[in-house]
Amino acid sequence: MDALSMDADRVDPNVHLLFWQQRGAGECRIAGLAHRLTVDEALWVPAGVAYAISVGPDSVLCPLGFDVDTRPTEAHGPGIVEVTDEMRRLCLLLAQMRSMFVRSDSNLEYELLRIIEVALADPALTVPGSPAARHAALALRRDPGDRRSAREWAAAGHVSVRTLERSFRDETGLSFREWRARCRMRAARGLLAQGEAPGSVAQLVGYADPSAFGRAFRVETGLTPGAYLRDRAPLGASGLRGGAGPQISPMGSRFSAWNVSSMRP
């Protein structure tokens, strides 16, 4: 299992790769820099970029490959992205289909690539380390539509509002309000990129008033939600479902996950 070792770099010239850390932790090296992968983080490796991976004991790493000729993408640089609920769903569907040698739905692959592109263009928000603030941040990251106030989050964490606010400010550089707004806009961009209507997105990310959502979105991105949606309309709508070319990538045809509970690099 050379791919599990950090001893030597590996290059896949014809396949873009996504390595999702499903369980446990691992280490990776890309572009000469070492990083630690934790649960629900994924390493994106464009074709032709040298990388190395080492996975810890009792860990599961799921690799997915995308053929460069049939799955074009704007994600040209490597990076580590947060695996959202929607991204997790798509990864699991693709891994299952490929492990069974079932013809993959090209729209699933396209949707996953677009999520990766959005995530790489907008690096993950820093999560505070203090227990109460971290609990609030992780909950909001899972459900950006949660409308609880800073006071309510502070009460849930058994700290004062001032303590919660100070934790966010000192550990992320943002106030609680700013952090939540940015979290919501990150989620909104991902949903719009998947083709969700702006009105639905507003509700999903915690805005009762679509106009207020539109104003906040424009401040963050410089575009209205409608303009952003038109700019990133899914290609599947123009007849590309089931496009030409192989539907099972080289990575997917070999295995759907690495379980290394009994294997060490």
Secondary structure, DSSP 4 states (H G I P E B T S, - for coil): -GGG-SSS-B--TTEEEEEEEEES-EEEEETTEEEEE-TTEEEEE-TT--EEEEE-TT-EEEEEEEETTTS--S--S-EEEE--HHHHHHHHHHHHHHHTTPPPPHHHHHHHHHHHHHHHHSPPPPPP-SHHHHHHHHHHHH-TT----HHHHHHHTTS-HHHHHHHHHHHHSS-HHHHHHHHHHHHHHHHHHTT--HHHHHHHTT-S-HHHHHHHHHHHHSS-HHHHHHHT--GGGGTTTT-SS-SS-HHHHH-S-EE-TT---
